Amino acid sequence: MQKAYRYRVYPTPEQESLLRRTMGCARLVYNRALAARNQGWYERQEKIDYIKTSAMLTQWKKQEDLQFLNEVSSVPLQQGLRHLQKAFANFWTGTAKYPNFKKKHNGGSAEFTKSAFKWKDGCVWLAKCAEALPIRQCRQLPKGCEPSTITVKLDASGRFHVSLLVDTVIEPLPKTDKTIGLDVGITSLIATSNGDKIANPKHFKRLRSKLRRVQKSLSRKQKGSNNSRVQRQKIAKVHSRITDSRKDFLHKLTTQLVRENQTIVVEDLAIKNMVKNHKLALHISDASWGELVRQLGYKCEWYGRELIKIDRWFPSSKRCGNCGHIVDKMPLNIREWECPRCSVIHDRDINASKNILAAGLAVSVCGANIRPEGLESEGQLRKSGNGKKQKPKP
């Protein structure tokens, strides 16, 4: 199994200059290849693939105004063309949007394969570098593992990171009989079927006032000036703090959930559609539900756990966990409700998490229908064949 280890890098001035030039050349080649593919299709209806763009790169290196491309390693340039080919493949399969041009102020990256670096005794020498790259290793690579690919990344705030991709064997965790259902939210990030609630840290809200100040200061700077560039980097540092704190919290939370439970059940939410609600878009994005489920997915695969995603149309909040009655409406402002059939008072989120767990176990064990026909209420929305909401026929 492939696993990446990410570390902070503090390059020397000479190494930083070389890395910045390498990333700039990789960005230039990527953008030129993308422009050539766009021009070839829209003007001549010609499909340009990786082989043709690789031949173009050879011709670009011979041009007098592009001689600087020969001063850096050719491997990151070729890898950039391969990434462009993969981006188009993802676009054609419908899993990604059309590729965009890369911008300088977003940072950059350069990928080195085995032919472009040397690994010895935990130190790495990149192509064209005379000294080893100073990596701050907070954790060691598994014994006997050597990186197959090294990616050096520069973020918008000016920090360098290196990602080492290795092939390793991850031992699964000891099996347990614990199962848990998760209902994601905004006030509480998750509510569990055990009756616990994890508060939403709201990382963006915590630093929103500071972000507003630095952005307001940028608006007063002259565009293109050195002061504008420095202020833009300050904004990037605030965004980096928000991102780092959010990822750190989610990694600790998902690791704890995976270690303690054998089966985890979540809802398959359409987050891209949910953020179209301008009143909740900021809070949903700050909660980062998609990243939470993504981390649960690959960590369950690593450690031999089971992650079950139930249908997003399952009425987990409107269904009574005691008798199965489904109410007609459940507005978001109602946090507790009483079942009209059995008179049991439910906490909205805890009840939803218990229903999610029951539905996930039913699907996992016997493939049962998670929305029993006999318990549907009149006017309950269901999923039609074309993916749109449809009322049941009378």
N, C-alpha and C positions, 0 to 999 in steps of 0.2 A: 504494500500500500504506500502511496506517495504522501509525504507530509512535508510541509514547509515550515522552516524556523526563521523567524524574523528578528533581526538585531539592529541596534543603532550603530551608526558608523561615524567616526570623526576623522575624515581624511586630512592629510597634510595639504598645504596650499598647492603644491604641484599636483597631487592626486585630485584635488577638487577641481583644478583648472582642466585637467584631462577628462574627468568625469562629466563636467558641464559641457565641454566640447563634444564628447561622445553622445550625450543625450541630445544636444542641439542638432548634430548631424543625423541621428536616428529620427528625430522629429521632422527634419527637412526632407529626408528620403520618404518617410511615411506620407507626408502631405503632398509631395510631388507625385508619388505613385497613385494616391487617391485622386488627385486632379487629372492625371493621365487616364485613369479608368473612367472617370466621369465624362471627360471630353471624348474618349473613344466611343462610349456608348451613346451619348446624346447627339454627337455630330455624325458618326459613321455607323452606328449600330454594331460596334465591334466589341466583343467580350475580351477583356484583357485580364489574364490570370497571373499567378505568381511567377511562372516561368518568363513571361514577357516583361514583367516589372523588374525581374532580376537582370534580364538583358539590358533594360533601360538603365539600371544602376551602373552597369559596367560602362556604358556610354557617358553617363553623367560624370564619372570619375575622370574621364579623359578631357572634359571641358576645362578651359582655362579658368573660368570663374568658380569652378567647383573642385579645385585641386585640394582644398582642405579636407575633403572626404577621405583622402588617402592617409591623412595624419592620424586617424583613429582606427580602432579595430574594425574589420569588416563584418564580424559576427553580429554585433548588435544591429547593424544596418540590414542584414539579411533577415534577422529575427523580426525586425519591424515589418518587413514585407510579408513574412509568414503570419504575423498578427493581423495584418490588413486582410489577407486572404481568409483567415478564420472569421474576422468580423463580417465579411461579405457572406460567408457560408452561414453564419448565425442569422444574418438578415434574410437570406433566402428561405431558411427553415422557419422563419417567423418567431424566433426566440430573442431577437434583439432588433434595435432600430438601425436605420441606415448609418454607416460610419460617418463620423464628423472629423473635421480637421483638428489637429492638436494645437494647443496654445502654449506659448512660452511661460506665461505667468502662472500656469497651473502646475509647474514643476516639470518633471520628465522621468524617464526610466530607460535603462539599458539592460538587455538580457544577454548573458554570456553562457555559451554551452561549454562542454568539456574541452573543446579545442582552443578556447580563449582564456582559460585560467588554469592555475596550478594550485592544488590543495595538498598541504603537508603539515602534519602535526597541529591541526586546528588553525592554521594560517592560510590565507588565500592571496595569491598573486594574480592580478588581472592582466590581460594583454596590454602591452605598451607601458606597464607600471614597473618601476624598478624596485619598489619597496612593497612589503606586504600591506594589505589593507587593514587599518586599525579597527577591528570589530570589538565592540563591547559585548562579550558573551555572558548573558545573564543565566544561561543554561547550556549544557553541553549537548552535542549531537549524540545519538545512540551509538554505542560501540560498534565499530566495523562499518559504519555508514559514511559514505563520501557523497558530497552534493553532485547531482547530475546537471543542475542548472543553477546559476547565480544571477539574481536580478537586483540591480542597484537602482534605488528610487529616490528622487528628490521631490519633497512635497512643497506646497506653495509657501509654507512658513520658513523654508530654507534648511530643513532637517534632512539628513541622508540616512536611509535605511537599506539594509541588504537582506534579501530573502533567499535562503538555501533550501533547495528542493532535494529531498533524499528519498530513497526507497527503503522502507523499514517495515518491521512486523510489530503491530500493536497488539498487545495481549488483552483479551477481553476481561472485563471486570467479573468478579464472582456473581453468580445469579442470585437474585432476590425475588421474593414473592410480592413486592410492593408495586402497585399501579397508581397512576395519578392522572387526573384530567385537569386541563388548564384552560381558563377563560381569560383572554387578554382584555385590558381596558385602559382607561386614561387616568382616572383617579387612583386606582390600584392597577399596577402594571399587569399582574396576573392574580387571579383567584383560583385556588386549588380545591380539588374535591375533598381534601382533608380538612377544609374549613379555614385555611390560612389565606392571608392576603399580603402580597408584596407591594409596598408603596411605590409609586412612580417617582423616581428621583427628579425628573424634569430638568435635565442638564441644560437645555437651551434656555429655559426660563431663568435659571440661576445666573447665567452670564449674559442675558439679553440686554441689560442696561449698559454693561461695558461694551458690548458689540455695537450698540446704538451710538455710543460716544465716539468710538474710533471710526465708524462709518460716516458720522456727521462731520468729523474732522477731515475725512477724505474728500467730501463734497466741496470743501473750501480750498482744496489744493488745485493748482493748475494741472490740467491733464498733460501727461507726458513728462512732467518734471521729476527731478530726483526725489523731492519731498513726497510727491504722489506715490512713487514706487515704494518708498520706505513705509508710508502709511498703509499701503495695500498689504505689505508684509505683516504689519501689526494686526490687521483684520484677519489675515490667514492664521496667525498664531492663536487668536481667540477661537476661531473655528476648530483649530487643532485641539485645543483644550476641551472643547465640547465633545468632539468626536472620540478623543482618547478616553475621557471619563465615561462616556456612554458604552464604548466597547469593553472597557475594563469591568464595568458593572454587569453587562450581559454575559461576559465570559465566566465570571464567578458564579452567576446565577444558574446558567445552563449547565456548568460543570457539576454543581451541587445537585441539580435535578437528575442528571444522568447517573451520577454515582449512587443516589439513594433509591432510584426506581427502575424496575425492569421494563415497564411499559408506560409510555407517555402518549396521551391523546390530546390533540389540538384541533382547532377548526381550520379548514382551508379557506382563509379569508381572501377576498379580492381587494387587496390594499390599494392598488392603483385606481380602482373605482371609488373607494372610500375617501381618498384624499381630494377628490373633486368637490367635496363639500367644503366650501371656503371657511365655514365656522369651525370645523374640526381638523382641517388639513394640517395646521401647525402642530397640534397636540398629537395627532396620529404619527406624524413624521418624527417628532421628538421621542415618542415611545419606542419607535423602531421595532414594530412587531415582526416585520419581514426578516430582519437580522436575527431576532430571537429564534424564530422557527428554523432559519438556515443553520444556525449554530447547533440547535438540537438535532437537526438532521444528520450532519456529518459526525457529530460526537456519538450519537447512537450507533452509527455504522462502525465507528472505531471500536467502541467498547462492548459490542454485542448486545445492545439494547434495541427495543422496538418502538418506533415512532409511528403512530397512527393518525392520519388526517381524515376527519369526517367531512361530509358534505356541508358546504357553507350555507345551504338552505335549511338545514336541520334547525327546528325551532327550540334551541336550547334555553333561551331566556323565557319564552312564553309557555313552556311546558312544566307542569307540576312534577317534581321528582318523587312525590309520594303516591299519587294516584294516576298520573299520566294525562291529566286534563290539560288541554291547550287553550289558552285565552285568545281572544280575537286581537287585542292590541296591547302593546307594552311600550309606551313612550320612554325615552331615555331618562327623563326626570324621575321616574318611578324606580327607587332603589330597593324597596321592600313591598311585597304584595301578598295578599291572602287568596288562597285557592278557593273559588266559589263552590267547588264540589266537596272537598274534604276539610276545608277551613284551616289548613296548615299555613302558617306564615313563613314566607321564604325570603331570604336575602337574595337579591337578583343575581349577583355574580357567583355566589357559592352554589346556588341552585343550578345555574347554567353549567358550572364546572362539573357537578355531579352528573348532569344529563349527558354532557360530552363524554365523560368516562364510560357511562353505561352504553352509549351508542357505539363508542369505539370498541369496547369489549365484545359487543354483540356482532359487529362486523368482523372482528378478528377471529372469533371462535366459530361462528356458524354462518357468517355472511348474511345475517338477518337484515331486514329492511329497517333502517333507522327512523323511518317515519311511518308507524303503523297506520293503515288506512282507517281503522275504526276509531282512532283518536284524533282525526283531523277535524278542525272546526270550520264552520262555513266562512268562506272568504279567505282562507289560508292560502298564501302565495306558494306556488310550487314552481319548480324548474321545468321549462318546456324543452323540447328537443333542440331548438335553435339557441338555447342559452339565455332566453329572455324570461322575465316574470310573466306568469299566466295564471289567471284565476281558474279554479276547478269548474268543470261544467256542472250545471244544475242537474 
